[in-house]
Amino acid sequence: MTCGAGRCLRLLAFGEIGAAWHMQPLITVLMVGAVLGLVYAWMAALLRLPRIRLEGWTHRHWVRLAIVLALAALINWAYLIAAGI
């Protein structure tokens, strides 16, 4: 496997979160967040809990989210270069 994200996902699948974090911090955060989101969605559906809604988000909210995600990607990229990964 040559892709860093693929190696990170493999490490996560085997429960090696620390090694996955070292390999690809951004992918680790996104995948752990996706799993937590999936668990939340299942629990909300099964227990009929209130769900998170993004309907009220304005254009400004979406722009801020895009900026945060772009900065996260740039910081991750800089880390990978500095770490020599």
Phi, psi and omega in degrees: 000125184253342182280130180299322179293321178295317177296322178298314179297323178295316178298318178296321180298330179266008175080013181267074186293319180298315179294322178295319179299317180294324182287312185207089183302317183293316179297321179299313180297316181296318182289318176297319176297321179294318178296315178298320177296321178294317177298316178300315181297317178298314181296319179296322180288316183290321184261003181054047178275161175297145182255154177286128180243140177250015184297326184276002182290134178269175177302322180298319178298315181293323178295317178298318178298317179298320179295315179298317180293321178295318177296320178299318179295319179293318178296318178298316180298315179298320178298315182298321178292314182295325181279348180074029181267000000 
